[in-house]
Amino acid sequence: MASVLVLYNGPIYTFTAEAPTAQALAIRDGRIYAVGSVGRVQAAVAGLRGDSLNLQGRAVVPALTDAHVHITLQGLASMEVRLAGVASLEEALGLIADRAVTLPAGAWLRGSGWDHVAWGRRWPTRADLDVVCPAHPAVLLRKDGHSIWVNSMALRLAGISAATPDPPGGVIQRDRDGEPTGILIETAMDLVRRVEPELTEAERLNALRLAIHEALSYGIASIHVPPTPDHATAPDTLRDLQTLRARDELPLRCLLHLAQPHLEAAIALGLRSGFGDRWLRIGGLKLFADGSLGSESAEMLTHYEGRRHTGIATIEPETLEATIRRANAHGIAVAVHAIGDAANRRVLDALERAAADRRAPGGAVAPLSLPNRIEHVQVLHPRDVARLAQLEVIASMQPIHATSDMEMAEALWGSRCALAYAWRSVRDSGATLAFGSDAPVETMNPWMGLHAAVTRQRPNGYPEGGWYPEQRLSVAEALEAYCVGPALASGESAEKGRIAPGMLADLAVLTGDPFRSSPAELPAITAAMTLVEGRVVFER
């Protein structure tokens, strides 16, 4: 007879309409067996052997999902020069110099997280890097993942000079004489990436283990993993997650998106979105419609404030539409990166035409195994807000971007910010929100994201009253976007995201109660314990 585990003496938030709170729950065979009052749960398990866990007043919620995390890069970031939050170029150069002197001959210096906006909006240059790292090729990824900062040695190895043309969908930043400055944007990054030594399997697996442990420490038990803009990590990540699964070292659930170059191979194999098991499944086809706000490559309908450009379309409109239609026609959903209002409109237009392809004579649209989604949905034109719900497109958004980017957004988008990071408007339209972190672009900590979603403020209380506070969510709405929304996005809402009999026993026991805490206390909450199928996989 299978044993049971009973959790009691703490508020249990189920995210079900019938009984939103409970006093106790029982787990059997990795699933919720009973939930409700202490007496009801005790009656349900009478005669069954098992154990009990006294919550000692701690709150329980369904385990969270990070619906957009570059999991290998998150682990690697902890092994490289970390420039996230570094306040000045001088401080960054000091950290780079410290790392450079520790490297063996011939090794590449890698890092990530820098933000030139925090450095007075001055882009760093190869000359800056050459001073502190003259003997090693250096590649440092900007915090948004859409541009890299390299030194002269890296440019030389990649064969990049004044005569090198900008690749389609990318920019080689140049000085007044036409010489590369050391900043490569969007597809121009590939010019260096293709000569950069590949990571070993051992390095990648170690990075994954580090990042997975961090995720579990926050109460995250599922992740959705997109490929990076250069697509390079996608095959390795799928292979590495399978390796961990075969070794019984994968303690959380993964939905892995495919990279655009692999669409035809997936179609030839008959691979469809949703294929896999409850640990590792295939998601959608990741496409990139534009760049990022920080690199000024997000595609906008009108000029950036004080600029004479509208960003970059990283894929031709005809190619975007044809790719979406082809993927959907073969049972593969899409997950399209779109930041700017022009990019979001182009994606919605393409998704609308793809839905028309699947429309039966009676008018109904044949569903996909997983819904299509837009990643980021960072700024919308008012005419496009309602279209997400109309087209049943998941809005995969990252709350922490709003409070991180607000000054930059104000400077570059002006009044358009009224519909930037517009969670309230998107939710009220009827669309499904699926929240994530975009780590290592931002912190993976979902409780920082929850605070941002609820307050539209940074943890220090800035700005007073919140940035465009009309876009705030309640605690329940924001947590639903970390629990229920991602389960809908991954086609697993019958098993995950809520606490009810028959659902998987993926749970987060918290150090604080988000429903009884003040907004200012939300960032300090984290997981005291994380359970996956009733098994404790993290304990603080």
N, C-alpha and C positions, 0 to 999 in steps of 0.2 A: 504494500500500500504506500503510495507516494506521501511524503511528509509535506507539511504546510508551514508557512512562515506568516505569523500575524503581526502586523504593525498597529500600535495603539498609543493613546495618550498624546495626541497631537493633531492639529487641524489638517485634514486631507482635502485638497482642492482637486476635484475630479474633472472639471471642464465639461460636465454633462448638464443638460438642461433639467433633467429629472431630479437630480440630487447634487447640486453644485459643491456641497461640502459633506464630509463624513467624519466619523470618529475613529474608524478602524478599517483595516482591509486585510484580506488573507490572500496569500500567493500559493499556488500549487502547479507543479509542472511548468514553471516559468511564466505563468499567466495569472491574471487577477481571478481569484476564485470567488471571493465575496467582498462586498464593500457596503458600509452603512454604519449603523450604530454598533457600539461594542456588543450589546446583547445579540443583535442580528448576526454579526460575524461569528461570535462564539457559538451560536446555535448551528451555523453553517458548517463549522469545523468539528462539531462534537463527534467524538469517536475516532478522529484522525490524529495520528501522532505528528508532532512537529515542535517548532520553537516559536518564541515571540520576541519582538523587539519593542522595548519601551522607548517611544520617541522623546520622552521627557519634554513635551511641549513644542518640539520642533515641527515645522510645517513640512508637508509633503506635496509635491506637484508632479505631473508627468515629466519624465526626463525631457530635457530640452533638445532641440535640433539646431545646429548651425547650418542654415540653408545656403551658405556661400562661403566656403573656406578653402584656401589653397593649402591643403594640409601638409604637403611635403615642404613647401616654402616656409610655412610657419615653423616647422622644426628646424629647417636650415638656418632661419633667421637667428635662432638662439646659438648657432655655431659660427656665425660670421660677424663682421663689424655691424653693430646695431646702431643706426642713426635716428631711429624713431624718437621724436621729442627733443632732439638736439637743437639748441636754440640759436646757434650761430655757425657760420661756415668755419670759423677759426676753431671752435670746439670739435667740429666734425673732422677737420684735418688733423687735429691732435690725436683723435682716436684711430684714424687711418694710419698715421705715422707709427703709433704704438703697435698696431697689428703687423705692419709691413716689416718691422725689424725681427719679427718672430718667424717669418716664412722662410722655408728652404728655397734654394736657388731654383728658378724656373716655375715656382708656384704662382698661381693667380690669386690676387687679393679680391675677395668678394664681400659685398655688404648690401644693405638695403635700409629703407625707411627715411631717407633724407627728404626734406621739404624746403625748397628754395623760397617759398612764400614766407616761411618763418625767418628767413635770412634777408629780409628786406626786399624780397622779390627779385633778387639778383641771381641769375642762373650761375652755377659753378662752372668751371672750365677745366679742360685738360691741363692747362698750365698750373692751376691750383693743385691738381693731383700730382703733377710731375715733380713738384717740390718735395712732397712727403713720400711719394712712392715712385721713384724713378726706375727701379730695377725689376719691377714685377708688373705684368699686365693687371690693370685694375678695372673692375666692373662693379658699379654700385647702382642698384635699382631704386628708382624714386618710389616714394611711399605708395603711389597709386598703381605701380606696376606698368606704367605706360611710357616710361622713358628711362634711359640709363645714362649714367655719367661715367665716362671712361677716360683713361690717360692716353698719352701719345703712343706708348708701347702697344696698347690694345688696338688703337686705330691703325698703327703700322702693320700689326699682324693680320688685321682684317682687310688690309689693302684700301683703306678709306682715305681719300685725299680731296683736294679741292676739285679734282676732275670727276669724282664719283657722283653720279646723279642721285637725286632722291628716289628711293624705290616707290612704287605705287602704294599709297596708303601710309606713307611714312615721311619723316623729315630729318635730314642731317642739318642740325643747327650750325650756322656759319657766322664768321666774323665779317667785318667790312671788306676784307680782302678775299672773301670766299673760302677761307680755310675752315675746316671743321673745328668747332669749339670744344667738342668732347661730349655734347649732348645729342643723343639719338632718340627720336620719338617714334612710337608705334612700330611699324614694320621695319624701320631703319635699325631697330635693335637686333634684328636677325643677322645683320651683316657681321656683328661681333659674336653673337651667340653661336654661329656655325663654326667658329674657330676656337671657341672656348672649350677646354677639356670637359668631357662628360664626368658626372659624378659616378662613383662606384656604387654597386648595389649595397654594400655595407654602409656607406655614407647615407644613402637614401633611406634604408630601413631604420637606421638609428634616428634620423630626422623624424620619420613617421612615428616611432615609438615615443619620442619626446613630445610631439604635438598631440598625439592621442591621449597621453597621460594628462596633459594640460587640459584638454577638452573634458575629460572625465572629472577633473577637479572642480569644474564649474557646474556639474550636473548635466552636461551634454552627453547624450548616448547615441546620437545619430548625426551624421554630417553629409552635406551635399558638396561634392568636389568638382569644380570646373577646371578645365585646362587653362593655362596662362596664355596671354596674348600671342606668345611665340609658338604655342602648341607643343613645345618640346617635352613637357612633363607628362602629357597624357598617357602615352603607352607605358612609360615607366611606372606611373602611379598605379595603373590597373594591374600591372604585373606584380608590383611590390605588395599591394593589398592582398592579392591572391596568395603570395608567399606567406604573409602574416597569417592569413586565414588557414592555410595548410598546416602551419606550425601551431595553430590554436593560440595565436597571439593577437587576434583582432577582437577586442572586447567591446567595440561599438559598431553601429550599423552605417554602411557607406552607400550612397548613391553617387555614381561616378558618371559625369557627362563625357561624351565623345568630343573629339576635336574635329574641326571642319575637314582637314585633309583625309580623315578616315571614313568619311561618309560612304564612298563607293564600296570600300571593303566591307563595311557593316551591311550594306544592302546586299552585296554578293553572298554574304554568309547567312542572310535571312535574320540578322540580329534586329531586335525591336526594343524600344524603351520598355523598361520593367523587367527585362530578363535577368534572372539571378535568383538568389534566395534571400532570406531575411537579414543576412549579414552584408552581402555585396551584390548590388544591382546596377544595371545600366540605366542611366538617366536619359537626357536629351542630347541633341547635337548643339554644342556651344558655338555660337557665332558672335562676331564683334561688328557692330554697326558703326561705332565711332570710338573715340579715345576717352579722355578724362578731363575733368574740370581743371585740375592742377597743372596739367600739361597744355591747357588751352586747346585741346584737340577734341573736346566734346562737340558734336555737330549741332549748331544752333540755327533756328529759323532766321534770326537777324543777328547783326554784328554783336560781338562782345562789347561790353561797356568800355568806351575809350579806345577801342581797337578797330581795325579795318578788315577783320576776318571773321569767319563763322565756324571755325574748327575744321575737323577732318572727317570725311566719310571713309572709313577704313575698308569698306566693301562697296562695290558698285551697286546701285539700287536694283538693277536687273539681275545681278548675281545673287543678291540677298533674297529677292523674291523667288527666283528659280530654285535656290538651295532649300529654302523653307518648304516650298511646294513639293520638291522631290523627297525630302526627308519625311514629311507628313504622309505622303502617298505610300510610303513603305513602312508606316507604323512607327516612325521615329519622331518623337516630339523635339522641339527646339527650345534652347535656353539662350536668348539673345541679349548680349551686353548692349545697353543703350543708356547713355547719360543725358545728352542734350535733347531739347524739345523736338528738333528736326529728326534726330535719330529715332526717338520713340515713335514719332509719327510714321516714319518710313517702315519701321518694324510692324506697327499696328496695321498699316496698309497691306503689307505683305501677308500678315497672318489672316487678315480678312479675306484676301483672295485665295489663300490656301484653304480656308474653311469652305469657301464656295466650291472648291474642287471636291470636297467631301460631302457636299449637300445632296441628299437623296431627292428624287422627284417629289416626294411629299413635303419637303422643306426642312426635315431634320438633318443635322450635321452628324455624320458618323464620328463617334468619339475615338480619341487615341487612348492607349493604355495609360499614358501619363499626359497631363495637360501641358500645353505650351506655356512658356514663361518668359518674362523679360527680367533680366538681371539689372538691378539698380533703380531703374525708372526715376532717375534723379531729378529731372525737371520736365514738366508737362505743359503743353499749351492747353488753355481752358477747354477747347473743343475736343480734346482727346481723353479727358479724365474718365468719362463714362464708357469709353470703348474697351477698356480692360475687362470690365464685367460683361459687357455685351458679347465679347469674343471668348469669354471664359479663360482669360489669360492670367496666370499667377503673377502677382507683383512681388518679385523676390528683391527685398530692400534691406538696407543695413542702417539702422537708426544712428549708429555712432558717427556716420559720415556727416550728418546734419550739424552736430555740435563741433565736429572737427573742422568742417569746411565753411562755416557760416560767414566769416569775414571775407574769405576768398570768393564765395558765391555772391555776396553783396557787391564786391568790387567788380566782378566780371559779368554778372547777370542782372544786377539792379532789381527793378520791380518784378522781374520774372520769378524772383525767389518766393513770391506768394504761393506758387505751386511747385516749389522745390522741396524734395523729401516730404511729400504731401500725404502722409499716412492717413490722416483723418479724411481728406477728400477721397482718396483711393478706397478706403474701407467703406465709407458711406455710399460710394457708388455701387457697392455690392461685390467688388473684387476681393479675392483672397490674398491676404498678406502672408508672406513667408519671410521671416526675419533671419538674418545671418550677420556675419562680422566682416567679411572680406579680408580676414587676417591672411598674411601679415601686414596688409595695408593699414589696418587698425587693430586694436586689441581684440583677441578672441573672446574676452570676458563678456558673456551675454548680460550680466547684471549691470555693466556700464551701458550696454545698449538699451536695456530696459529703462534705466534712468533717463537716457536721452529721449526715448520715445514718450515717456510720461511727462517730462519737464521741458524739453527743448532747451535745456541748459547744460553747461558743463558742471562737474561735481563741485566747483567753487561757487556755484550760484549765478554765474554769468551766462547770458545777460538777465538782468532782473525781469521777472515775469515771463521769460522764455522768448526764444526767437520764433516769430510767427506762431504764437501760442495757440492759435485756432487749429493748428495741425496736430496738437497733442492727442495722445490716447490715454485711456484709463489703464490701470495695472492689469486688469483682466483682459482687456483687448490686446495689450502688448504681449502678455504671456501667451495668449492664444496664437499670436503670430510666431512665437517660438516653439509652440507645441502642436497645435491643431493644423495651422496653415502648411507647415512643411510636410506633415503627413498626407495632406491632400495633394500636395505637389509631387510627392513620391508615389502616389497611388496606394498608400498604406493606411488610410484613415480608418479602416475596419480593424486595425491591429494596434495603432499607435496614436499618441497625442492626447488621449483621455484615460481616465481611470474608471473602468467598468468591467464587469465580469466578462471573461473571454479575451480581454485585451492583453497584450504583452506587458509583463511586469517590469517595465523600464521606468524607474522612479528616481527623483532627486529629493533627498532629505536635506533641508536647508538650515543654514545657521541663523536665519532670521525669517520672519513672516512678511512677504512683500505686501500682503493685503492689510497688515496692521502696522506697517512701518511708514514713517513720513517719507516723502519723496527724497529728501536729502540723505536718508539712510539706505536707499536702494543699492548704491554702488558697493556698499560694504557686505551685502549678502553674497553668499556663495554656497557651495555644496558641502555639507558635513559628511554626506555619504551619497554615493551613486550606485544604484542597483540596475543591472541588466538581466532580464528574465529571472528576477528575484535573487540574483547572485551579487554580492557586494564586490564591485570592481574598483571602487575608490572609497577610502575612508580617511578623513582629515585627522 
